[in-house]
Amino acid sequence: MTDQTHICSVQYDFSQIFLHPQWYIELLPAIKTFVHDYHNKVHKFKDTTELELFRQERIKFITLVSENLQYIKQNFTAEQEYIFDTERKPIDTIVIHHSSLPPTMDLRYLETIHLLNLYVRDFINQESQYYGRSIFSGHVDKKMQTFFAYHYIIFTDGTYRQTLKDKYIGWHCGNWDYNCSSIAICFHDDLENKLPTQKALHTAYKIIRKYNVKNILGHREIKPSTTCPGSKFLGTDGWKQYLL
């Protein structure tokens, strides 16, 4: 892929743009290039140098948004809470994910990906009642909005953070029925071809035991087009067995 228009230099006045409710409309070309259309675009690159440049610019763009995330997170009113959670059902499933990011990556980066990939998709719909409004998730953590798709995030040292309350629907597995009745647990690591740490596995085991669930499933068992949470999750020797 040699079309230089796809190698976009990201230059915005981020000190001002997030003061406006329609920031995501102003940034839409970059959001589509680096987030919404990312997976389609990377497969078209034949030149490895251009591919690496594209990936670096994607990281740069998402990082710049993440550094201004506090402006978006602070912008909500109490009556907006629960607006997306009226279909929450009793919890009967745990869904396991991995972040596919280096474990040292700031969680703001992961939260920004969820914001851009999940919530922005709804708010850019011109037929939607939300179009042009300040983005809100309806989910609050420590008096600020949260845009995480997962209820729990587990770190390699075994510590964890609950990023969504149980009463909130996480937009995490690409299946609305499962979303409405599940708790999402994410290992903050790239587990595509490796195992979680023993400390992280032990923490996940303990969290799962807090819930009376019928199913413990990997994301890939619900959505076959993904490999999440990695190639070593399933099978008789897979690390899923440790969680059962």
N, C-alpha and C positions, 0 to 999 in steps of 0.2 A: 504494500500500500504506500504509494508515494505522494498522494495528494496532500500538499502541505496545509490545506485548509483544515485538516483534521488534527494538526499539531498546533493547538491553540495556546498562545501565550496569555496567561490569566493576569489581567491588570485591572483592578477595580479600586475605587476609593472605599475600602471597607469601614473606614471610620464614620461614614455617613449613611451608607446604603441600608444598614440594618435598623436605622431609625424610622424607616418607612414600612408600612404594613405589606406593601407589594414587593419587598426585596426579592422574593423568590421568582417573581415574574421578570424582574430586571436581570436576574442571573440565569434565567431559563436556558439560554443557549449553552452555557457552560455546564449546567446541571444535566441537561440531556446528553451532552458529549461525554462527560466524565462519570456519570452515574447511571442514568436511565438506559443509555445505549452502549454502555461500556463493554459488556461482554460480547456484543455483536461486533464492535469495532476492533477489539484486540485480535479477533480471529482473521481479520482482513489484512493485518500487517505482515508483509513478507520480509521487510528489512528489519533486522533485530535492533539496530541503532534507533530507528524511528519508533519502534515499539517501546523501547526503554524510555525514550524521551516522552512519549505519550503517557506512560505509567507514572513517570516522575511529575509530570504536570498535573495528573489526576491527584496524586498525593498532595501536591502544593495547593490545589484548589480546595480539596476537602479540609486540609489543615487550616487554611485561611478562614473558611467558614466556621470551623470548630473553635477558633480563637475568638470568635464573636458570638458564640452560642449563648452566652449569658443574656444578651439583649433579647433573643427570641424566647428563652426560657422564662424570663421575668414577665413577659407580656401575656397575661391571662386574667380572667375574672372568675370568681368562685362559682358562678352559675354555669360555667363551661365544663366543670368537672362532671364526670360520668356520662357525657353525651354520647360516647361511642361504646358504652358498656351495658346498655339495656338488655343485650342478649346473652349476658354472662350466665353460664349454666354450672351446675355442681361439677367440681373438679374430679375427673376420673382417669386422667392421662398425664404422664410426665413426658415431655418432648426434650430430647437432648440435642444440643447444638455445639459447634465450636465457632469462635470468632473469625478463624482463618487469618488472624493477625499475629504479629510477634507479641509475646506476652508482656513486653516492655512498652507497647504502644499505649498512649494515653487513652483512657476510656472516652474522652470527649470525641475522639476520632470515630469510634464505633457508634456513638450516639448520633453524631452528625450524619453518618452513612444512613442510619435508620430514618432520621429526619428527612433527608433528601430523597431517599428511595421509597419511603412509605407515605409519609404525610404530604410531602409536596405533590405527589402524584394525584391526590384527591383535590388539593387546593388549586391546581392549575387547570382543572376541568371547568371550562367556561359555562357549562350547563349546571354546575354545582352551586348550591346556596353559599358555599364557602369561598368561592372564587374572589380573589382580590382582598380578602380579609386577612388580618393577622393570623398566622398559623397557630393553632392550639391543638394539643393532644387530648385534653380532658383528663390527663394523668398528672398527678402532683407528687413530688418527692421533696421533703424538707422545704415546703412552701414555694417551690419552683416547679415549673413544668418539667416533665421528663419525656423523652422521645424513644427510649429503649423499647425494643420489641420483646426482650427477655425479662422474666421475673427475677431470676438470679444469675449473677455472673461470678464464676469461681476462678480464682487466680492459682498460679502454679504452686504457690506456697501453702495452699489449702485455705487461705482466707477467702471470704466471699462478700458480696454486696447484694442486697435485695433492691433491685432497681424498679420493680413494679409491685404494687400491692396485689394480694391474691384476688381482690375483687375486680381488678382491671383485666381486660382482654388484651393479651399480647398479640401483635400482628407478626407472627414469627414463622409459621410453617406453610403458608400458601394454601391452607384449607380452613375455611371459616368455621366449620363445625368443630374441628379439632381446636382451633384457636379459642373458641368460646368455652371449651370444657377442659382446658389443659393449663399446666404450669410449664413454662419454658426455662430450662437450665442451660446456660452457656458456659463452656470452658473457654477462658480467655487465653487462647493459644492456637497455633496452626497445627491441627491434628490430622492433616490430610494423609500423612504417611508415618505417623508415630503415635505412641500411646500417651495418655495424660500422665501427669505425675501421680505417684501413689497418694500424696497428700490431697491433691485435687479430687481424685476418685473417692477417697474416704469422706471428704466433705460432701460430695454429691450423694453418696450413699446415705449419709445422715439426713440431708435435706429431704430426700425422697421419702424417708421413713416418717416424716411429719405428715404425710398425706396418705389417705386410704384410697389408692388408685388401682385400677384394673390393668392398666397398660403402661409400660415404659418403652418408648419408641425413639429411635433416632430420626432426625429430620428426613433422611433419605428413605425411610420406611413409609413416610406419608407422601413425599414428593420425590419420585424416582429420578427426576432430572437433576437432582443435586447429589453430591457425594458427602455432604455434611452429616454427621460429624467426623468423617474421615474413613479411609479404606480399611482400618483395623477395628472398626466398631462391631461389625457383624461376624457371624460364624461361631463355631464351637469354641474357638480360642479368642474370640473378639472380646474387647473390654466391656461390652454391654453386659456380659455374664457377671461381672463384678457388681453391677448395680441391681441385679434382680433379687 
